[in-house]
Amino acid sequence: MIDNSNNISEFLTYKIFELIRDFKETDKTEVYVIGGYVRDKLLKRADKKDIDIVVKGDGIEFAQKLAKHLGVKKVSIYKTYGTAMFNFEDTELEFVGARKESYSPESRNPKVEQGSIEDDQKRRDFTINALAISLNKETYGKIIDPFNGIEDLYYRTIKTPLNPDITFSDDPLRMMRAIRFASQLDFRIDDECFEAIKRNKQRIEIISAERIHIELNKILLSKQPSIGLKLLFDSELLEIIFPELYNLAGVDTQNGINHKDNFLHTIQVVDNLSKHSDDLWLRWAALLHDIAKPKTKKYVEGIGWTFHAHNFVGGKMVPEIFARLKLPLNEKMKFVKKLVDLHMRPIALVEDVVTDSAIRRLIVDAGEDIDALMTLCEADITSKNEKKVKQYLENFKLVRQKIIEVEERDSLRNFQPPIRGDEIIDYFNIKPSKTIGIIKNAVKDAILDGEIPNDKEKAWEFMIKKAKSLGIEKKV
């Protein structure tokens, strides 16, 4: 463990740090690198491409002078926040003046005034993010750690510099950030700190949905997202920000028969999937795949607990959840909705005889997302019975192989029926009606059931026969 008196200039690996040290304006003021860069260097994590620099005095003025000295033409200035930013050699630098902060109960936007470096460290969210390293000539590389952040790094603990009740009440987003860092770094949250989160949980209601979903996304992108998701549940924040997910928890028993805890199952599915994919939206699909189980739960005598059509009901819930959390309502949402809709289909296949017809329909319905769907379904196997898990995964391998074989033979991915509705109307010279849809769907089904090949000529012949059976013939 590094002693506070130690000089750690060897951690200042970017060229920009020496350039700041040798800049004439640095002789006149105190300048430090602070926050995430320092934390991650001490943890030996990958170098961050965004660096926070704190200046005792006017951070914007210092940034402008430094940018001019370095020949950087574009400096972004945010006077409201007292910050300035510019890019140097693919690294984003953000400068801020050291400051004190005070908050009102209704907002997370503080009243700001100039302060010392220690004042600035006090306002930081956690001790591990309050660490600073001097960039001044005489003290270059000296670490400034008034709140024992290095010790908390060593013991892998999330703790606030000041009273956690004040820290979380002032800026309630810090409660979610504590959980997010615990999830990203695999740290524990200090007991006093965690209890303060529970005491202040209602304060999260003043935080915007956009801020909340950013933190949720970061938790989902963790190596083991269940750490953060379980902490959200245990802190009782989840009930406020994501009641649908919270409602998955718990086990009901009837006639001595109980169902599994669908919240614990869900977070295990997310973990399982995370071992194979870092796609955020596929992880969202895993998080929401059983979201409708509380709505569809029913005990049936002689059968047990059922969740009939939970995939279809869940698919309908996806746009509502995305809209409330201000997540994108575009192709990403449609992707998640599709996978929630379809996630039972491959599972049904491995429990039954895998027919070419069923595989064709799955390929057509899933389209380009078939591989993602299979990855989700494989992650959905969470039984404690190792033999059962192994059997399911072996069956999924057979389904994947069958998909490849059928796809290569029939070219069904992104399938479109070879005959359009307007072509049927023109050929028979009839008006648009339900009959057109019946004929078109009959052609599609004949291809998917293997009655005819995916070929325009054969489809045309089938169309004429089908129309004739409906009493429709070409008008001369």
Contacts in CASP RR format, 6 or more apart in sequence:
PFRMAT RR
TARGET T0000
AUTHOR 0000-0000-0000
METHOD contacts of the structure
MODEL  1
MIDNSNNISEFLTYKIFELIRDFKETDKTEVYVIGGYVRDKLLKRADKKD
IDIVVKGDGIEFAQKLAKHLGVKKVSIYKTYGTAMFNFEDTELEFVGARK
ESYSPESRNPKVEQGSIEDDQKRRDFTINALAISLNKETYGKIIDPFNGI
EDLYYRTIKTPLNPDITFSDDPLRMMRAIRFASQLDFRIDDECFEAIKRN
KQRIEIISAERIHIELNKILLSKQPSIGLKLLFDSELLEIIFPELYNLAG
VDTQNGINHKDNFLHTIQVVDNLSKHSDDLWLRWAALLHDIAKPKTKKYV
EGIGWTFHAHNFVGGKMVPEIFARLKLPLNEKMKFVKKLVDLHMRPIALV
EDVVTDSAIRRLIVDAGEDIDALMTLCEADITSKNEKKVKQYLENFKLVR
QKIIEVEERDSLRNFQPPIRGDEIIDYFNIKPSKTIGIIKNAVKDAILDG
EIPNDKEKAWEFMIKKAKSLGIEKKV
1 150 0 8 1.000
1 151 0 8 1.000
1 154 0 8 1.000
2 8 0 8 1.000
2 42 0 8 1.000
2 143 0 8 1.000
2 150 0 8 1.000
4 143 0 8 1.000
4 145 0 8 1.000
4 150 0 8 1.000
6 143 0 8 1.000
7 140 0 8 1.000
7 141 0 8 1.000
7 142 0 8 1.000
7 143 0 8 1.000
8 133 0 8 1.000
8 141 0 8 1.000
8 142 0 8 1.000
8 143 0 8 1.000
9 133 0 8 1.000
9 140 0 8 1.000
9 141 0 8 1.000
11 38 0 8 1.000
11 41 0 8 1.000
11 42 0 8 1.000
11 133 0 8 1.000
11 141 0 8 1.000
12 18 0 8 1.000
12 33 0 8 1.000
12 133 0 8 1.000
12 135 0 8 1.000
12 140 0 8 1.000
12 141 0 8 1.000
13 41 0 8 1.000
13 47 0 8 1.000
14 47 0 8 1.000
14 51 0 8 1.000
14 89 0 8 1.000
14 91 0 8 1.000
15 89 0 8 1.000
16 51 0 8 1.000
16 88 0 8 1.000
16 89 0 8 1.000
16 91 0 8 1.000
16 93 0 8 1.000
17 33 0 8 1.000
17 135 0 8 1.000
19 70 0 8 1.000
20 26 0 8 1.000
20 31 0 8 1.000
20 53 0 8 1.000
20 66 0 8 1.000
20 135 0 8 1.000
21 135 0 8 1.000
21 136 0 8 1.000
21 137 0 8 1.000
21 140 0 8 1.000
22 137 0 8 1.000
23 65 0 8 1.000
23 66 0 8 1.000
23 69 0 8 1.000
25 62 0 8 1.000
25 65 0 8 1.000
25 66 0 8 1.000
25 69 0 8 1.000
26 135 0 8 1.000
26 136 0 8 1.000
26 137 0 8 1.000
27 136 0 8 1.000
27 137 0 8 1.000
29 55 0 8 1.000
29 56 0 8 1.000
29 57 0 8 1.000
29 62 0 8 1.000
30 55 0 8 1.000
30 56 0 8 1.000
30 98 0 8 1.000
30 117 0 8 1.000
30 134 0 8 1.000
30 136 0 8 1.000
31 53 0 8 1.000
31 54 0 8 1.000
31 55 0 8 1.000
31 56 0 8 1.000
31 62 0 8 1.000
31 134 0 8 1.000
31 135 0 8 1.000
31 136 0 8 1.000
32 53 0 8 1.000
32 54 0 8 1.000
32 55 0 8 1.000
32 117 0 8 1.000
32 132 0 8 1.000
32 133 0 8 1.000
32 134 0 8 1.000
32 135 0 8 1.000
32 144 0 8 1.000
33 51 0 8 1.000
33 52 0 8 1.000
33 53 0 8 1.000
33 132 0 8 1.000
33 133 0 8 1.000
33 135 0 8 1.000
34 52 0 8 1.000
34 53 0 8 1.000
34 54 0 8 1.000
34 120 0 8 1.000
34 121 0 8 1.000
34 124 0 8 1.000
34 130 0 8 1.000
34 131 0 8 1.000
34 132 0 8 1.000
34 133 0 8 1.000
35 52 0 8 1.000
35 124 0 8 1.000
35 129 0 8 1.000
35 130 0 8 1.000
35 131 0 8 1.000
35 132 0 8 1.000
36 48 0 8 1.000
36 52 0 8 1.000
36 129 0 8 1.000
37 47 0 8 1.000
37 48 0 8 1.000
37 50 0 8 1.000
37 51 0 8 1.000
37 52 0 8 1.000
38 131 0 8 1.000
38 132 0 8 1.000
38 133 0 8 1.000
38 143 0 8 1.000
39 128 0 8 1.000
39 129 0 8 1.000
39 131 0 8 1.000
39 153 0 8 1.000
40 46 0 8 1.000
40 47 0 8 1.000
40 48 0 8 1.000
41 47 0 8 1.000
42 131 0 8 1.000
42 150 0 8 1.000
42 153 0 8 1.000
43 153 0 8 1.000
43 185 0 8 1.000
49 90 0 8 1.000
49 91 0 8 1.000
49 92 0 8 1.000
50 91 0 8 1.000
50 92 0 8 1.000
50 93 0 8 1.000
50 94 0 8 1.000
51 91 0 8 1.000
51 92 0 8 1.000
51 93 0 8 1.000
51 94 0 8 1.000
52 94 0 8 1.000
52 96 0 8 1.000
53 63 0 8 1.000
53 93 0 8 1.000
53 94 0 8 1.000
53 95 0 8 1.000
53 96 0 8 1.000
53 135 0 8 1.000
54 95 0 8 1.000
54 96 0 8 1.000
54 97 0 8 1.000
54 98 0 8 1.000
54 117 0 8 1.000
54 120 0 8 1.000
54 132 0 8 1.000
55 62 0 8 1.000
55 95 0 8 1.000
55 96 0 8 1.000
55 97 0 8 1.000
55 98 0 8 1.000
56 97 0 8 1.000
56 98 0 8 1.000
56 115 0 8 1.000
56 116 0 8 1.000
56 117 0 8 1.000
57 97 0 8 1.000
57 98 0 8 1.000
57 114 0 8 1.000
57 115 0 8 1.000
58 97 0 8 1.000
59 82 0 8 1.000
59 83 0 8 1.000
59 84 0 8 1.000
59 95 0 8 1.000
59 96 0 8 1.000
59 97 0 8 1.000
60 77 0 8 1.000
60 79 0 8 1.000
60 82 0 8 1.000
60 83 0 8 1.000
60 84 0 8 1.000
60 95 0 8 1.000
60 97 0 8 1.000
62 95 0 8 1.000
62 97 0 8 1.000
63 75 0 8 1.000
63 84 0 8 1.000
63 85 0 8 1.000
63 86 0 8 1.000
63 93 0 8 1.000
63 95 0 8 1.000
64 75 0 8 1.000
64 77 0 8 1.000
64 84 0 8 1.000
66 95 0 8 1.000
67 73 0 8 1.000
67 75 0 8 1.000
67 86 0 8 1.000
70 88 0 8 1.000
72 86 0 8 1.000
72 87 0 8 1.000
72 88 0 8 1.000
74 86 0 8 1.000
74 87 0 8 1.000
75 84 0 8 1.000
75 85 0 8 1.000
75 86 0 8 1.000
76 84 0 8 1.000
76 85 0 8 1.000
76 86 0 8 1.000
77 83 0 8 1.000
77 84 0 8 1.000
78 84 0 8 1.000
78 85 0 8 1.000
81 96 0 8 1.000
82 96 0 8 1.000
82 97 0 8 1.000
82 112 0 8 1.000
83 94 0 8 1.000
83 95 0 8 1.000
83 96 0 8 1.000
84 94 0 8 1.000
84 95 0 8 1.000
84 96 0 8 1.000
85 92 0 8 1.000
85 93 0 8 1.000
85 94 0 8 1.000
85 95 0 8 1.000
86 92 0 8 1.000
86 93 0 8 1.000
87 93 0 8 1.000
96 120 0 8 1.000
97 114 0 8 1.000
97 120 0 8 1.000
98 114 0 8 1.000
98 115 0 8 1.000
98 116 0 8 1.000
98 117 0 8 1.000
98 119 0 8 1.000
98 120 0 8 1.000
99 112 0 8 1.000
99 113 0 8 1.000
99 114 0 8 1.000
99 115 0 8 1.000
99 119 0 8 1.000
99 120 0 8 1.000
99 123 0 8 1.000
100 112 0 8 1.000
100 113 0 8 1.000
100 114 0 8 1.000
100 115 0 8 1.000
100 119 0 8 1.000
100 122 0 8 1.000
100 123 0 8 1.000
101 110 0 8 1.000
101 111 0 8 1.000
101 112 0 8 1.000
101 123 0 8 1.000
101 170 0 8 1.000
102 110 0 8 1.000
102 111 0 8 1.000
103 109 0 8 1.000
103 110 0 8 1.000
103 111 0 8 1.000
103 169 0 8 1.000
103 170 0 8 1.000
103 171 0 8 1.000
104 111 0 8 1.000
105 169 0 8 1.000
106 206 0 8 1.000
107 206 0 8 1.000
108 170 0 8 1.000
108 171 0 8 1.000
108 172 0 8 1.000
108 173 0 8 1.000
108 206 0 8 1.000
108 207 0 8 1.000
110 123 0 8 1.000
110 170 0 8 1.000
110 171 0 8 1.000
117 132 0 8 1.000
117 144 0 8 1.000
118 144 0 8 1.000
118 146 0 8 1.000
121 130 0 8 1.000
121 132 0 8 1.000
121 144 0 8 1.000
121 146 0 8 1.000
121 147 0 8 1.000
121 161 0 8 1.000
122 130 0 8 1.000
122 161 0 8 1.000
122 162 0 8 1.000
124 130 0 8 1.000
124 161 0 8 1.000
125 160 0 8 1.000
125 167 0 8 1.000
125 171 0 8 1.000
125 174 0 8 1.000
125 177 0 8 1.000
125 178 0 8 1.000
126 152 0 8 1.000
126 158 0 8 1.000
126 159 0 8 1.000
126 160 0 8 1.000
126 161 0 8 1.000
126 174 0 8 1.000
126 177 0 8 1.000
126 178 0 8 1.000
126 181 0 8 1.000
127 147 0 8 1.000
127 148 0 8 1.000
127 149 0 8 1.000
127 152 0 8 1.000
127 159 0 8 1.000
127 160 0 8 1.000
127 161 0 8 1.000
128 149 0 8 1.000
128 152 0 8 1.000
128 153 0 8 1.000
128 158 0 8 1.000
128 159 0 8 1.000
128 181 0 8 1.000
128 187 0 8 1.000
130 145 0 8 1.000
130 146 0 8 1.000
130 147 0 8 1.000
130 149 0 8 1.000
130 161 0 8 1.000
131 143 0 8 1.000
131 144 0 8 1.000
131 145 0 8 1.000
131 149 0 8 1.000
131 150 0 8 1.000
132 143 0 8 1.000
132 144 0 8 1.000
132 145 0 8 1.000
133 141 0 8 1.000
133 142 0 8 1.000
133 143 0 8 1.000
133 144 0 8 1.000
134 140 0 8 1.000
134 141 0 8 1.000
134 142 0 8 1.000
134 143 0 8 1.000
134 144 0 8 1.000
135 141 0 8 1.000
143 150 0 8 1.000
146 161 0 8 1.000
147 159 0 8 1.000
147 161 0 8 1.000
149 159 0 8 1.000
152 158 0 8 1.000
152 159 0 8 1.000
156 185 0 8 1.000
156 186 0 8 1.000
156 187 0 8 1.000
156 188 0 8 1.000
157 187 0 8 1.000
157 188 0 8 1.000
157 189 0 8 1.000
157 190 0 8 1.000
158 178 0 8 1.000
158 181 0 8 1.000
158 182 0 8 1.000
158 187 0 8 1.000
158 188 0 8 1.000
158 189 0 8 1.000
158 190 0 8 1.000
158 193 0 8 1.000
159 190 0 8 1.000
159 193 0 8 1.000
160 167 0 8 1.000
160 168 0 8 1.000
160 174 0 8 1.000
160 193 0 8 1.000
160 196 0 8 1.000
161 167 0 8 1.000
164 190 0 8 1.000
164 192 0 8 1.000
164 193 0 8 1.000
164 196 0 8 1.000
164 197 0 8 1.000
165 196 0 8 1.000
165 199 0 8 1.000
165 200 0 8 1.000
167 174 0 8 1.000
167 196 0 8 1.000
168 174 0 8 1.000
168 175 0 8 1.000
168 196 0 8 1.000
168 197 0 8 1.000
168 200 0 8 1.000
168 203 0 8 1.000
169 200 0 8 1.000
169 203 0 8 1.000
172 200 0 8 1.000
172 203 0 8 1.000
172 204 0 8 1.000
172 206 0 8 1.000
172 207 0 8 1.000
173 204 0 8 1.000
173 207 0 8 1.000
173 211 0 8 1.000
173 212 0 8 1.000
173 215 0 8 1.000
175 197 0 8 1.000
175 200 0 8 1.000
175 201 0 8 1.000
175 203 0 8 1.000
175 204 0 8 1.000
175 235 0 8 1.000
175 237 0 8 1.000
176 204 0 8 1.000
176 207 0 8 1.000
176 212 0 8 1.000
176 215 0 8 1.000
176 216 0 8 1.000
176 232 0 8 1.000
176 237 0 8 1.000
176 241 0 8 1.000
177 215 0 8 1.000
178 189 0 8 1.000
178 193 0 8 1.000
178 197 0 8 1.000
179 189 0 8 1.000
179 197 0 8 1.000
179 215 0 8 1.000
179 219 0 8 1.000
179 228 0 8 1.000
179 231 0 8 1.000
179 232 0 8 1.000
179 235 0 8 1.000
179 237 0 8 1.000
180 215 0 8 1.000
180 218 0 8 1.000
180 219 0 8 1.000
180 222 0 8 1.000
180 228 0 8 1.000
181 187 0 8 1.000
182 188 0 8 1.000
182 189 0 8 1.000
182 227 0 8 1.000
182 228 0 8 1.000
182 231 0 8 1.000
183 218 0 8 1.000
183 219 0 8 1.000
183 222 0 8 1.000
183 224 0 8 1.000
183 225 0 8 1.000
183 227 0 8 1.000
183 228 0 8 1.000
183 229 0 8 1.000
183 231 0 8 1.000
184 218 0 8 1.000
184 219 0 8 1.000
184 222 0 8 1.000
184 223 0 8 1.000
186 223 0 8 1.000
186 224 0 8 1.000
186 227 0 8 1.000
189 197 0 8 1.000
189 231 0 8 1.000
194 231 0 8 1.000
194 235 0 8 1.000
197 235 0 8 1.000
197 237 0 8 1.000
198 235 0 8 1.000
198 236 0 8 1.000
201 235 0 8 1.000
201 236 0 8 1.000
201 237 0 8 1.000
201 240 0 8 1.000
202 240 0 8 1.000
204 212 0 8 1.000
204 237 0 8 1.000
204 240 0 8 1.000
204 241 0 8 1.000
205 240 0 8 1.000
208 326 0 8 1.000
209 324 0 8 1.000
209 325 0 8 1.000
209 326 0 8 1.000
210 326 0 8 1.000
212 241 0 8 1.000
212 325 0 8 1.000
213 325 0 8 1.000
213 326 0 8 1.000
213 327 0 8 1.000
216 241 0 8 1.000
216 242 0 8 1.000
216 325 0 8 1.000
217 280 0 8 1.000
219 225 0 8 1.000
219 228 0 8 1.000
219 229 0 8 1.000
219 232 0 8 1.000
220 270 0 8 1.000
220 280 0 8 1.000
220 283 0 8 1.000
220 284 0 8 1.000
220 287 0 8 1.000
221 278 0 8 1.000
221 280 0 8 1.000
221 283 0 8 1.000
222 228 0 8 1.000
222 274 0 8 1.000
223 274 0 8 1.000
224 271 0 8 1.000
224 274 0 8 1.000
225 267 0 8 1.000
225 270 0 8 1.000
225 271 0 8 1.000
225 274 0 8 1.000
225 283 0 8 1.000
226 267 0 8 1.000
226 268 0 8 1.000
226 270 0 8 1.000
226 271 0 8 1.000
229 238 0 8 1.000
229 245 0 8 1.000
229 267 0 8 1.000
229 270 0 8 1.000
229 287 0 8 1.000
230 267 0 8 1.000
232 238 0 8 1.000
232 241 0 8 1.000
232 242 0 8 1.000
233 246 0 8 1.000
233 249 0 8 1.000
233 263 0 8 1.000
238 245 0 8 1.000
238 246 0 8 1.000
239 246 0 8 1.000
242 325 0 8 1.000
244 291 0 8 1.000
244 294 0 8 1.000
244 317 0 8 1.000
244 321 0 8 1.000
245 263 0 8 1.000
245 266 0 8 1.000
245 287 0 8 1.000
245 291 0 8 1.000
246 263 0 8 1.000
247 294 0 8 1.000
248 261 0 8 1.000
248 262 0 8 1.000
248 263 0 8 1.000
248 266 0 8 1.000
248 290 0 8 1.000
248 291 0 8 1.000
248 293 0 8 1.000
248 294 0 8 1.000
249 261 0 8 1.000
249 262 0 8 1.000
249 263 0 8 1.000
249 264 0 8 1.000
250 261 0 8 1.000
250 262 0 8 1.000
250 263 0 8 1.000
251 258 0 8 1.000
251 259 0 8 1.000
251 260 0 8 1.000
251 261 0 8 1.000
252 258 0 8 1.000
252 259 0 8 1.000
252 297 0 8 1.000
252 299 0 8 1.000
252 305 0 8 1.000
254 299 0 8 1.000
254 304 0 8 1.000
254 305 0 8 1.000
255 299 0 8 1.000
255 301 0 8 1.000
257 299 0 8 1.000
257 304 0 8 1.000
257 305 0 8 1.000
258 305 0 8 1.000
259 297 0 8 1.000
259 305 0 8 1.000
262 290 0 8 1.000
262 293 0 8 1.000
262 294 0 8 1.000
265 290 0 8 1.000
265 382 0 8 1.000
266 286 0 8 1.000
266 287 0 8 1.000
266 289 0 8 1.000
266 290 0 8 1.000
268 382 0 8 1.000
269 286 0 8 1.000
269 289 0 8 1.000
269 290 0 8 1.000
269 376 0 8 1.000
269 379 0 8 1.000
269 380 0 8 1.000
269 382 0 8 1.000
270 283 0 8 1.000
270 286 0 8 1.000
270 287 0 8 1.000
270 379 0 8 1.000
272 286 0 8 1.000
272 378 0 8 1.000
272 379 0 8 1.000
272 380 0 8 1.000
272 381 0 8 1.000
272 382 0 8 1.000
273 282 0 8 1.000
273 283 0 8 1.000
273 286 0 8 1.000
273 375 0 8 1.000
273 376 0 8 1.000
273 379 0 8 1.000
274 283 0 8 1.000
276 375 0 8 1.000
276 378 0 8 1.000
276 379 0 8 1.000
277 283 0 8 1.000
277 372 0 8 1.000
277 375 0 8 1.000
279 372 0 8 1.000
281 332 0 8 1.000
281 335 0 8 1.000
281 336 0 8 1.000
282 339 0 8 1.000
282 372 0 8 1.000
282 375 0 8 1.000
282 376 0 8 1.000
284 327 0 8 1.000
284 336 0 8 1.000
285 335 0 8 1.000
285 336 0 8 1.000
285 339 0 8 1.000
285 340 0 8 1.000
285 343 0 8 1.000
285 372 0 8 1.000
285 376 0 8 1.000
286 376 0 8 1.000
286 379 0 8 1.000
286 380 0 8 1.000
288 314 0 8 1.000
288 315 0 8 1.000
288 317 0 8 1.000
288 318 0 8 1.000
288 321 0 8 1.000
288 336 0 8 1.000
288 340 0 8 1.000
289 311 0 8 1.000
289 339 0 8 1.000
289 340 0 8 1.000
289 343 0 8 1.000
289 376 0 8 1.000
289 380 0 8 1.000
290 307 0 8 1.000
290 310 0 8 1.000
291 314 0 8 1.000
291 317 0 8 1.000
291 318 0 8 1.000
291 321 0 8 1.000
291 340 0 8 1.000
292 307 0 8 1.000
292 310 0 8 1.000
292 311 0 8 1.000
292 313 0 8 1.000
292 314 0 8 1.000
292 315 0 8 1.000
292 316 0 8 1.000
292 317 0 8 1.000
293 307 0 8 1.000
293 310 0 8 1.000
295 310 0 8 1.000
295 313 0 8 1.000
295 314 0 8 1.000
296 306 0 8 1.000
296 307 0 8 1.000
296 308 0 8 1.000
296 309 0 8 1.000
296 310 0 8 1.000
296 313 0 8 1.000
297 305 0 8 1.000
297 306 0 8 1.000
297 307 0 8 1.000
298 305 0 8 1.000
298 306 0 8 1.000
298 307 0 8 1.000
298 308 0 8 1.000
299 305 0 8 1.000
299 306 0 8 1.000
300 306 0 8 1.000
311 340 0 8 1.000
311 341 0 8 1.000
311 342 0 8 1.000
311 343 0 8 1.000
311 344 0 8 1.000
312 341 0 8 1.000
314 340 0 8 1.000
314 341 0 8 1.000
315 337 0 8 1.000
315 340 0 8 1.000
315 341 0 8 1.000
318 333 0 8 1.000
318 336 0 8 1.000
318 337 0 8 1.000
318 340 0 8 1.000
319 329 0 8 1.000
319 333 0 8 1.000
319 337 0 8 1.000
321 327 0 8 1.000
322 328 0 8 1.000
322 329 0 8 1.000
322 333 0 8 1.000
322 336 0 8 1.000
323 329 0 8 1.000
327 333 0 8 1.000
335 369 0 8 1.000
335 372 0 8 1.000
338 366 0 8 1.000
338 369 0 8 1.000
339 369 0 8 1.000
339 372 0 8 1.000
339 373 0 8 1.000
339 376 0 8 1.000
342 362 0 8 1.000
342 365 0 8 1.000
342 366 0 8 1.000
342 373 0 8 1.000
343 373 0 8 1.000
343 376 0 8 1.000
343 377 0 8 1.000
343 380 0 8 1.000
345 362 0 8 1.000
345 365 0 8 1.000
345 366 0 8 1.000
345 373 0 8 1.000
346 362 0 8 1.000
346 373 0 8 1.000
346 374 0 8 1.000
346 377 0 8 1.000
346 396 0 8 1.000
346 399 0 8 1.000
347 377 0 8 1.000
347 380 0 8 1.000
349 358 0 8 1.000
349 359 0 8 1.000
349 362 0 8 1.000
349 399 0 8 1.000
350 392 0 8 1.000
350 395 0 8 1.000
350 396 0 8 1.000
350 398 0 8 1.000
350 399 0 8 1.000
352 358 0 8 1.000
354 398 0 8 1.000
354 399 0 8 1.000
354 402 0 8 1.000
356 402 0 8 1.000
356 406 0 8 1.000
356 450 0 8 1.000
357 448 0 8 1.000
357 449 0 8 1.000
357 450 0 8 1.000
359 399 0 8 1.000
359 402 0 8 1.000
359 403 0 8 1.000
359 406 0 8 1.000
360 406 0 8 1.000
360 410 0 8 1.000
360 412 0 8 1.000
360 447 0 8 1.000
360 448 0 8 1.000
360 449 0 8 1.000
360 450 0 8 1.000
361 448 0 8 1.000
362 370 0 8 1.000
362 403 0 8 1.000
363 370 0 8 1.000
363 403 0 8 1.000
363 406 0 8 1.000
363 407 0 8 1.000
363 412 0 8 1.000
363 413 0 8 1.000
363 415 0 8 1.000
364 412 0 8 1.000
364 415 0 8 1.000
364 448 0 8 1.000
366 373 0 8 1.000
367 413 0 8 1.000
367 414 0 8 1.000
367 415 0 8 1.000
368 413 0 8 1.000
368 414 0 8 1.000
370 403 0 8 1.000
370 413 0 8 1.000
374 396 0 8 1.000
374 399 0 8 1.000
374 400 0 8 1.000
374 403 0 8 1.000
377 396 0 8 1.000
378 393 0 8 1.000
378 396 0 8 1.000
381 389 0 8 1.000
381 392 0 8 1.000
381 393 0 8 1.000
382 389 0 8 1.000
383 389 0 8 1.000
383 392 0 8 1.000
406 412 0 8 1.000
407 413 0 8 1.000
410 447 0 8 1.000
410 453 0 8 1.000
410 454 0 8 1.000
411 454 0 8 1.000
412 448 0 8 1.000
412 454 0 8 1.000
415 454 0 8 1.000
417 440 0 8 1.000
417 443 0 8 1.000
417 444 0 8 1.000
417 447 0 8 1.000
417 459 0 8 1.000
418 443 0 8 1.000
418 447 0 8 1.000
418 454 0 8 1.000
418 455 0 8 1.000
418 456 0 8 1.000
418 459 0 8 1.000
418 460 0 8 1.000
419 440 0 8 1.000
419 443 0 8 1.000
419 456 0 8 1.000
419 459 0 8 1.000
419 460 0 8 1.000
419 463 0 8 1.000
420 440 0 8 1.000
421 436 0 8 1.000
421 437 0 8 1.000
421 440 0 8 1.000
424 430 0 8 1.000
424 436 0 8 1.000
424 439 0 8 1.000
424 440 0 8 1.000
424 463 0 8 1.000
424 467 0 8 1.000
425 431 0 8 1.000
425 432 0 8 1.000
425 436 0 8 1.000
427 463 0 8 1.000
427 474 0 8 1.000
428 467 0 8 1.000
428 472 0 8 1.000
428 473 0 8 1.000
428 474 0 8 1.000
428 475 0 8 1.000
429 474 0 8 1.000
429 475 0 8 1.000
430 436 0 8 1.000
430 472 0 8 1.000
430 475 0 8 1.000
435 470 0 8 1.000
435 472 0 8 1.000
438 470 0 8 1.000
439 463 0 8 1.000
439 466 0 8 1.000
439 467 0 8 1.000
439 470 0 8 1.000
439 472 0 8 1.000
442 462 0 8 1.000
442 463 0 8 1.000
442 466 0 8 1.000
443 459 0 8 1.000
443 462 0 8 1.000
443 463 0 8 1.000
443 466 0 8 1.000
446 452 0 8 1.000
446 459 0 8 1.000
446 462 0 8 1.000
447 453 0 8 1.000
447 454 0 8 1.000
447 459 0 8 1.000
451 462 0 8 1.000
452 458 0 8 1.000
452 459 0 8 1.000
452 461 0 8 1.000
452 462 0 8 1.000
464 474 0 8 1.000
467 473 0 8 1.000
END
